[in-house]
Amino acid sequence: MTTQAELPHVEPDPTDRQLVEAMTRDGDVMAFELLLHRYQRPLFGFIRRQVGDRADAEDLFQQTVMRIYDGIDTCRDPSAFRAWAFGIAANLCKYQGRRQLTRSTVTLSEVIENRPGWGPSPEAAAQTGEVRDQIARALDALDPRQREVFVLYHYTHLSYDEIAVAVGAPIGTVKSRMNGALTHLRTLLVSLKEAQP
């Protein structure tokens, strides 16, 4: 594993901008390794929440990494690398979603696992699992563009500005999609709760 101290052209604890510039200017592969180490978990988590199936998510993650590496010189603003990288992942997920329309897919509710903890009682664990399932079903029912914005904001912690870059939409559109997602989620969760015996 490459350490930051081994990078000849970058300061210790380099910024995304410094790493991207080291890659584009010097072809520094170690800079790419640091960027990958920094973002692999959040990128994979975002992709997994978007597509559901772990094998599909792993494939899309690999494609994302290759597109980032091959296209690093197209990142116009190196300080906005994070939003740019999530934009690549989001576009690949959209393409995958269109391909999946003709195939059976795994829903988010099937992806979210009940992880029993040592603390709660079996009843509390069951109730927590039911809540997770309700949230997953509600997310599944969202418009894909609303779900994308919701996941980028709440699970990946991108700002509205970064989400706008990632999804290629004006910030007003991003905020509108988020408001729509929150409104639909509230309605869906209430109706799911009322439907319970």
C-alpha positions in Angstrom: 0.0 0.0 0.0 1.3 3.4 -0.9 1.7 6.0 1.8 1.4 9.7 1.4 5.0 10.2 2.3 6.1 8.1 -0.8 4.4 10.5 -3.2 7.3 12.6 -4.6 5.1 15.5 -5.9 2.5 15.7 -3.2 2.5 17.2 0.4 1.6 15.0 3.4 -2.2 14.6 3.7 -2.7 15.8 0.2 -6.0 17.3 -1.0 -8.0 15.8 -3.8 -6.8 18.7 -6.0 -3.1 17.9 -5.3 -3.7 14.2 -6.1 -5.6 14.8 -9.3 -2.9 17.3 -10.4 -0.2 14.8 -9.6 -2.0 12.2 -11.8 -2.7 14.5 -14.7 0.6 16.3 -14.6 3.0 13.5 -13.8 0.9 10.3 -14.4 1.5 9.5 -10.7 -0.2 6.1 -10.2 0.4 6.3 -6.4 -1.8 9.5 -6.3 -4.6 7.5 -7.9 -4.1 4.8 -5.2 -4.6 7.4 -2.5 -7.7 8.7 -4.2 -9.1 5.2 -4.5 -8.3 4.4 -0.9 -10.1 7.6 0.1 -13.3 7.0 -1.9 -13.6 3.3 -2.5 -16.0 2.6 0.5 -18.4 5.6 -0.1 -18.4 4.9 -3.9 -19.2 1.2 -3.4 -21.8 2.0 -0.8 -23.5 4.4 -3.1 -23.5 2.0 -6.0 -24.7 -0.9 -3.8 -27.7 1.2 -2.6 -28.5 2.2 -6.2 -28.4 -1.3 -7.8 -29.1 -3.6 -4.9 -27.3 -6.7 -6.1 -23.8 -7.1 -4.7 -22.3 -8.7 -7.8 -23.7 -6.0 -10.0 -22.4 -3.4 -7.5 -18.9 -4.9 -7.6 -18.9 -4.9 -11.4 -20.1 -1.3 -11.5 -17.6 -0.2 -8.9 -14.8 -1.7 -11.1 -16.2 0.1 -14.1 -16.3 3.3 -12.1 -12.7 3.0 -11.0 -11.5 2.3 -14.6 -13.5 5.3 -15.9 -12.1 7.6 -13.2 -8.6 6.4 -14.0 -9.0 6.6 -17.8 -10.8 10.0 -17.7 -9.0 11.8 -14.9 -7.8 14.4 -17.4 -11.5 15.3 -18.1 -12.0 16.3 -14.4 -12.2 20.1 -15.1 -12.1 21.1 -11.5 -9.6 18.9 -9.5 -11.0 20.3 -6.2 -14.4 18.9 -7.2 -13.0 15.4 -7.8 -15.4 13.8 -5.3 -18.6 15.1 -7.0 -17.1 14.2 -10.4 -16.3 10.7 -9.3 -19.8 10.2 -7.9 -21.2 11.5 -11.2 -19.4 8.7 -13.0 -20.8 6.2 -10.6 -24.3 7.7 -10.9 -24.3 7.6 -14.7 -23.2 3.9 -14.6 -25.9 3.1 -12.2 -28.5 4.8 -14.4 -27.3 2.8 -17.4 -27.4 -0.4 -15.3 -31.0 0.5 -14.2 -32.1 0.8 -17.8 -30.6 -2.5 -18.6 -32.3 -4.1 -15.6 -35.7 -3.1 -16.8 -35.8 -6.3 -18.8 -34.3 -8.5 -16.0 -35.4 -9.4 -12.5 -33.7 -7.3 -10.0 -33.0 -7.4 -6.3 -34.8 -4.6 -4.4 -33.3 -2.5 -1.7 -35.5 -4.2 0.9 -33.7 -7.5 0.0 -30.3 -5.8 0.3 -30.8 -4.3 3.8 -29.9 -7.0 6.2 -31.1 -7.5 9.8 -27.9 -7.4 11.8 -28.9 -8.6 15.3 -27.0 -6.8 18.0 -26.1 -8.1 21.4 -28.1 -5.4 23.2 -31.7 -5.4 22.0 -34.3 -8.0 22.9 -35.6 -10.2 20.1 -38.8 -8.2 20.0 -36.8 -4.9 19.6 -34.6 -6.4 17.0 -37.6 -7.6 15.0 -39.2 -4.2 15.2 -35.9 -2.6 14.0 -35.8 -5.1 11.1 -39.4 -4.2 10.2 -38.6 -0.5 10.2 -35.5 -1.1 8.0 -37.7 -3.1 5.6 -40.3 -0.3 5.5 -37.6 2.2 4.7 -36.1 0.0 2.0 -39.5 -0.6 0.4 -40.2 3.2 0.5 -36.9 3.9 -1.1 -37.6 1.2 -3.8 -40.8 3.0 -4.6 -39.2 6.4 -5.2 -38.6 7.8 -8.6 -35.0 6.8 -9.5 -33.8 10.4 -9.7 -35.2 11.2 -6.3 -33.7 8.1 -4.8 -30.3 9.0 -6.3 -30.3 12.4 -4.7 -31.6 11.1 -1.4 -28.8 8.4 -1.3 -26.1 10.8 -2.3 -27.1 13.3 0.4 -28.0 11.0 3.3 -25.7 8.0 2.8 -22.7 9.5 1.0 -22.9 13.0 2.6 -22.4 15.0 -0.5 -23.4 18.6 -0.4 -26.2 19.9 -2.7 -23.5 21.6 -4.8 -21.6 18.3 -5.1 -24.8 16.4 -5.9 -25.6 19.0 -8.7 -22.2 18.3 -10.2 -22.6 14.5 -9.8 -26.0 14.2 -11.4 -25.5 17.0 -13.9 -28.5 19.1 -12.8 -29.0 22.6 -11.5 -28.9 22.9 -7.7 -32.6 24.0 -7.7 -33.5 20.7 -9.4 -31.5 18.8 -6.9 -33.3 20.5 -4.0 -36.6 19.9 -5.7 -35.8 16.2 -6.1 -34.8 16.0 -2.5 -38.1 17.7 -1.4 -40.0 15.3 -3.6 -38.1 12.3 -2.1 -38.8 13.4 1.5 -42.5 14.0 0.8 -42.9 10.7 -0.9 -41.0 8.8 1.8 -43.2 10.3 4.5 -46.3 9.3 2.6 -45.0 5.9 1.8 -43.9 5.2 5.3 -47.2 6.2 6.8 -49.1 4.0 4.3 -46.8 1.1 5.0 -47.2 1.5 8.7 -51.0 1.7 8.4 -51.0 -1.5 6.2 -49.4 -3.5 9.0 -51.7 -5.8 10.9 
